[in-house]
Structure formats: structure tokens, C-alpha cells
């Protein structure tokens, strides 16, 4: 492994990237992926983590996919809206993955590790779409995640994103919720706040 940058050393060679998806249901094999947003995290000279670039896509439902009415009511997405400017999964995923790979190279990290609120949900949709598109180089670790549900429960005693954000003394706009961009950016702010506030004792990344 090359010399580790501070952010790679902090997370054992992994780069945290915050992701949120909006979908047409809960089953990644049958239900449509409709929005993806990813927030790149970096570290300043004082060792504080902060959000940098946000990249996002509206996504066309893959052929034969399902749109559950209850899920669509929650996310408020109008799939055929003329201004949605959605692209197919095979276009959306490379757009999301490109800045992630750039950040991996910058920090000498081996893989991105997906950070999310209920992170397994987001990762399984990303993995399923990657497989459907035949993309061979998924920059994300295939199963490991950092989940802000668990982190917020530990630090603040809260598990709902809105309540966790408020407990962290960050602003929350309920009108913007359930947009992949907004939820990803708020989850990223929450993650950085928790990481910045927790004392860190460096360990041996080679073990």
C-alpha cells in the first residue's frame, strides 16, 4: 500500500463517500432506482472533516422495474416530468463514480466506503444497478458501510435523520427532505460533525 494520506489513515485505507438514493420501492432487484446523490468528504489542515463536491443524477427506471405507489408518494418524484432530465443507469453510475475515483486517487485510498442513513439500503441499490449495467469497477466496498443511524444512536440517542441532524445542532428543512441531494448533504454534514467530535487514537492499519 502506498503512503497513506491522513484521511486514508483515519479510515484504514478507505474513503468515506456519503450516498443517498431515492427509489420506487424497497427491493433492489425489482424496484426502480430514481435518484442518486453522492457527497465527497475531505479533511482540512486542522484535521476537521468537511463536505466538498456533490454529484447527482435523476435516473430513468430500468426496463420492467416497479414503482410502488406508497414509495412514490413519499419521494414525490414525477418520473415523466419534462424537467427531470433523467438518464439511464448506465449513464448515471459512471457520472457518480468518476469523482469518487478521483478522490480515491487523491487520498491513496483502496476503496470508497459508503456512508448513509440506513446505508445498507443505498448500497444494495447501487450494487444491483452496477450489476445490471455490467460495470466491472465499482469504487465502493461491496458490503462494508458507515451507517449514521448507528453513529447517531450512539452519540445522540436518535436514529431518524431529521432528529439526528437537529440533535447535532444542524439546520433541517423538512420541505427539502426525501430529495437525494438534500438527504445526502445533510447526512454528510451529520457524519462530519460526529467524526470531528469523536477523539481518534490512531491504530495499526496493517493489522
C-alpha positions in Angstrom: 0.0 0.0 0.0 1.4 3.5 -0.8 2.0 6.1 1.9 -1.4 6.8 3.5 -2.8 10.3 3.5 -4.4 11.4 6.8 -7.9 10.6 5.6 -6.9 7.2 4.4 -5.1 6.5 7.7 -8.1 7.6 9.6 -10.4 5.0 7.9 -7.9 2.1 7.3 -7.3 2.9 3.7 -11.0 3.7 2.9 -12.5 6.9 1.7 -15.9 7.8 3.2 -18.4 8.9 0.5 -21.9 9.8 1.5 -24.7 8.5 -0.7 -28.4 8.7 -0.8 -30.8 7.1 -3.3 -34.5 7.6 -4.0 -36.3 4.5 -5.3 -39.6 3.1 -6.4 -39.7 0.6 -3.6 -37.6 -1.5 -1.2 -36.5 -4.3 -3.5 -33.3 -3.5 -5.4 -33.9 -6.3 -7.9 -37.4 -5.3 -8.9 -37.9 -1.6 -7.9 -36.6 1.4 -9.9 -33.6 3.5 -8.9 -34.7 7.0 -9.5 -32.2 9.4 -7.9 -28.6 9.1 -6.8 -26.5 11.7 -4.9 -23.0 11.4 -3.6 -21.0 13.8 -1.4 -17.2 13.6 -1.3 -15.7 14.2 2.1 -12.3 15.7 2.7 -10.1 16.8 5.6 -8.6 20.2 6.3 -5.2 21.1 7.7 -6.6 21.1 11.2 -7.9 17.6 10.9 -11.6 18.5 10.5 -13.7 16.7 8.0 -16.0 18.6 5.7 -18.2 18.2 2.6 -16.7 19.1 -0.8 -18.3 18.1 -4.1 -21.8 16.8 -4.5 -22.7 14.9 -7.7 -26.2 13.7 -8.5 -28.4 12.2 -11.2 -32.0 11.7 -11.9 -32.3 8.1 -13.2 -34.8 6.5 -15.6 -36.5 3.4 -14.3 -34.8 0.3 -15.7 -36.9 -1.8 -18.1 -39.6 -3.7 -16.3 -39.0 -2.1 -12.9 -41.7 -1.4 -10.4 -42.9 1.9 -9.0 -44.6 1.3 -5.7 -47.3 3.9 -5.2 -46.5 4.3 -1.5 -42.9 4.9 -2.2 -43.7 7.4 -4.9 -46.0 9.3 -2.6 -43.1 9.6 -0.1 -40.4 10.7 -2.5 -42.7 12.9 -4.6 -40.9 12.1 -7.9 -42.8 12.5 -11.1 -41.0 10.1 -13.3 -42.1 11.5 -16.6 -41.7 15.2 -15.6 -40.2 17.0 -18.7 -37.7 18.9 -16.5 -36.4 15.9 -14.6 -33.7 15.3 -17.2 -33.2 11.7 -16.1 -30.6 9.4 -17.7 -30.3 5.7 -17.8 -28.4 3.8 -15.1 -25.5 3.1 -17.4 -25.0 6.9 -17.8 -25.8 7.8 -14.2 -23.4 5.4 -12.5 -20.3 6.5 -14.3 -21.1 10.1 -13.6 -21.4 9.3 -9.9 -18.3 7.0 -9.8 -15.9 9.4 -11.7 -15.4 11.9 -8.9 -15.3 9.1 -6.3 -12.4 7.5 -8.2 -10.7 10.9 -8.5 -10.9 11.3 -4.7 -9.7 7.8 -4.1 -6.6 8.6 -6.2 -6.0 11.9 -4.4 -6.0 10.2 -1.0 -4.3 6.9 -1.9 -7.4 5.0 -0.7 -8.1 1.5 -1.8 -11.9 1.7 -1.9 -14.7 4.1 -1.1 -16.8 3.1 1.9 -20.5 4.1 1.5 -21.8 6.4 4.3 -25.6 6.6 4.5 -28.6 6.8 6.8 -29.6 3.2 6.7 -26.6 2.7 4.5 -27.3 -0.9 3.5 -30.4 0.2 1.7 -28.4 2.7 -0.5 -25.6 0.2 -1.1 -27.8 -2.6 -2.2 -29.4 -0.4 -4.9 -26.0 0.9 -6.1 -24.7 -2.7 -6.3 -27.8 -4.0 -8.1 -27.6 -1.2 -10.7 -23.9 -1.7 -11.1 -24.5 -5.4 -11.8 -27.4 -4.7 -14.3 -25.1 -2.3 -16.2 -22.2 -4.7 -16.3 -19.9 -2.2 -14.7 -16.8 -4.1 -13.6 -15.1 -1.4 -11.4 -17.5 -0.4 -8.6 -15.4 2.0 -6.4 -17.5 1.2 -3.3 -16.7 -1.6 -0.9 -19.1 -4.4 -1.7 -20.6 -4.8 1.7 -19.0 -2.6 4.4 -20.6 0.7 5.2 -20.6 3.5 7.8 -24.2 4.0 9.0 -25.2 7.3 10.5 -28.2 5.6 12.1 -25.8 3.7 14.3 -23.5 6.6 14.8 -26.3 9.0 15.7 -27.9 6.4 18.1 -24.6 6.1 19.9 -23.8 9.8 20.1 -27.2 11.5 20.2 -29.7 8.8 21.1 -31.5 9.5 17.9 -32.0 7.3 14.8 -34.3 9.3 12.5 -32.3 11.5 10.2 -34.2 14.8 10.9 -34.0 14.2 14.7 -30.3 13.3 14.4 -29.5 16.4 12.4 -31.3 18.6 15.0 -29.6 16.8 17.9 -26.3 17.7 16.2 -27.4 21.4 16.2 -27.5 21.5 12.4 -30.4 23.1 10.4 -33.1 20.8 9.0 -35.6 21.8 6.3 -38.5 19.3 6.2 -39.6 20.7 2.9 -36.4 19.6 1.2 -36.4 16.1 2.7 -36.6 13.0 0.6 -34.6 14.6 -2.2 -31.4 12.5 -2.7 -29.3 15.7 -2.9 -30.6 17.2 0.3 -30.6 14.0 2.3 -27.1 13.1 1.1 -25.8 16.6 2.0 -27.4 16.5 5.4 -26.2 13.0 6.1 -22.7 14.2 5.1 -22.8 17.1 7.5 -24.0 14.8 10.3 -21.3 12.3 9.6 -18.6 15.0 9.6 -19.9 16.5 12.8 -19.8 13.1 14.6 -16.3 12.3 13.3 -15.0 15.7 14.2 -16.3 15.5 17.7 -15.1 12.0 18.5 -11.5 11.7 19.8 -9.3 9.5 17.5 -6.5 7.2 18.6 -4.5 6.1 15.5 -4.2 2.3 15.2 -2.1 0.0 13.0 -3.8 -0.1 9.6 -1.7 -3.1 8.6 -3.1 -5.5 11.2 
